[in-house]
Structure formats: C-alpha cells, structure tokens
Amino acid sequence: MARYGMVMDMRTCVGCQACMAACSTENQTPFWSEKFRTHVEDKEQGVFPDVRRVQLPRLCMHCENTPCLSACPTGATHMDKNGIVLVNYDRCIGCYACCIACPYDARYAYDGEDVDKERELYGKNVSHEMPHVDKCTFCVQRLAEKLEPACVATCPTHTRIFGDLDDSKSEVHKLARSGKAQPLNQGLGTSPKVFYIPS
C-alpha cells in the first residue's frame, strides 16, 4: 500500500501546458468548456521594472484531512487505500457541496452539456456517462498499470515529481521531507499530499 503524492518544482515550470493537454486526453476532461483537472496559473510578481512571470501548476491536493469528503452527503467522495481522493460517479448527486468545501478550487461540474459533447467527440469510448463532479485522480487507471500520471509523464522539464511519500527511496519522499517543498496554505490544516518548491 502506497501513500501517493506529488512535488511541483516551480524552478523548472515553463508554463507550456503540456500537463493540461495530456490530462485532458487521458481523462476526457471537458476542455471544450475550459474545465481541467490540472491547470497552470500564469502570475506576475514584482513591480516595474523588476517584474517576472511565475507559473503555478494546480490540481487536487489529495488532502489527508479532506473538507470535500466531510461535505459529501452521499459518500461519493472517498479516499482509496493509497490516499487518493476519488469521486464515485454513480453516487454523486451533483449537489456541489464538495466543490464549495474544497479550499483549493480543484473540483468542477461535469454537466449534461459536457457529457453530450464527450459522446460527440469520443463515441462509445466515453469515461463520463452522466453528470457529476470531477477532479484529479492522479490517473488511477495508469497507476494500476504501473505508469505515472499523464501530467507527470508528459512534463518536459521534470517539474512534476510523483511517487510514494512513504517510500524513503523515492524522490518525492526525499523532497517532501527535505523542507524545500511545502504544501500550499498549510494553515488550513488539510495536510495536502501535493508540495511546491518555490522558484
């Protein structure tokens, strides 16, 4: 049993958005509605003339102390044995309580129009057959085949480092324990499993 997590090395992200494209292709996320499981925020820092652009990759933080799980009235939001926070589409009633509870804005509605568009694009090979709340799953289908999440596998600058946080030999474990990598908004007490090395 693993405890999966990710480290984002902000020193290397170039904002190419390959992670977004790979995730959309792998998971049939509704890019046509500009909804993504992962996205890269482009921010300006500083004051002229000392201004720079900073890229901030965002996704579900797969928190240990999950506000979204507590808010879900049906148990659709749950955590698997590896600490990955998932949504059971069959149990999701689309109340969006989990979306409101998530302090990282990492969930979105995969609505009826998105389902129809997905059928139009993918035919019978659809992943989302009914409206529901959607989010990053660390590509559990790929993990089952011993593959990295699509966003990690496609990143050309090795910004995204994925692995077992409890495996002392893994790069993600070493970085998370080094103190270099920190979770976003630690004061929230959610204990995220996604960490960031600042640029």
ROSE-367321 format. One record per residue (C-alpha): x, y, z; residue in three letters. Coordinates in steps of 0.05 Angstrom, whole numbers, plus 5000, padded with zeros to 4 digits. Layout:
ROSE-367321
XYZALA...
end
This chain:
ROSE-367321
500050005000MET502850684979ALA501351395000ARG501851764935TYR503852494930GLY506952994883MET512153534886VAL511954134839MET518854434826ASP517055154810MET524155294788ARG523154894725THR515955014703CYS515755394637VAL508255434630GLY507955004567CYS501354694589GLN503354004564ALA500653734630CYS493754024616MET493553724545ALA495953044570ALA490853034626CYS485153244580SER486852704530THR487752154583GLU481652324625ASN476952644574GLN476353274615THR471753804584PRO477054254553PHE471554494507TRP468454834568SER475255054594GLU474854574653LYS481154204672PHE483353724727ARG490054074726THR491754764701HIS497655244703VAL496455944730GLU500656494700ASP502157034751LYS506157674752GLU510657824811GLN514258464828GLY513659194809VAL516259514744PHE521859484724PRO523158864767ASP517458434743VAL517457694728ARG512457164708ARG511256564753VAL507755924734GLN503555574787LEU501254864768PRO494754694805ARG490754054816LEU487253684872CYS491753664933MET489252974956HIS489053225027CYS489552755086GLU484453175124ASN479453265068THR474053805073PRO470853555009CYS469952855037LEU466653125100SER461953555059ALA459552995012CYS452652765035PRO452652104995THR459651835005GLY461151944931ALA467652294951THR472151784984HIS479451614995MET482350974968ASP487550535004LYS493250934973ASN490651604999GLY487951844932ILE481452244938VAL476452004886LEU469252114865VAL464451534853ASN460551804793TYR454651334807ASP453651614877ARG454852344860CYS448352744860ILE451453384835GLY449953794898CYS456854124892TYR457754134968ALA464753844957CYS466454394907CYS464554924958ILE468454575013ALA474854504973CYS479555074993PRO483854954931TYR478355034878ASP480354364850ALA473454084831ARG468554264776TYR461854044749ALA461953554690TYR455053754669ASP450053484619GLY452653914562GLU459653654575ASP457152934574VAL453653054507ASP459953374477LYS464252804503GLU459752304467ARG460252714404GLU467852714407LEU469352014434TYR463351594412GLY462450964453LYS469251034487ASN466951534540VAL469451594611SER463752034636HIS456751764622GLU452752214668MET453552904700PRO457752904764HIS463253284800VAL470153154771ASP477353254795LYS484452984790CYS485252254808THR492852214799PHE490651784738CYS488951174780VAL487850784716GLN495050904696ARG497650744766LEU494250074761ALA498649934700GLU504950174737LYS505050824697LEU505951534722GLU500052024718PRO499452324648ALA501453014671CYS507952754702VAL509752314643ALA508952884593THR512453444632CYS518653634591PRO522253984649THR521053474704HIS517053984744THR512253454769ARG515352914812ILE510652354833PHE511351754879GLY510151434946ASP511051935002LEU512451355050ASP517951045007ASP524551315035SER528051154969LYS523251554926SER524952254901GLU518152524923VAL519352274994HIS526252594998LYS523853264971LEU517653285016ALA521953125077ARG527653605058SER523954235077GLY524954515007LYS517954314986ALA511954585023GLN504454495014PRO500155094994LEU496255435051ASN498955005107GLN494855395157GLY488455075132LEU490254425167GLY488353985107THR495153635103SER495753635027PRO499853104991LYS502053594937VAL508154014953PHE511654604919TYR518954804914ILE518855564905PRO522355884846SER
end
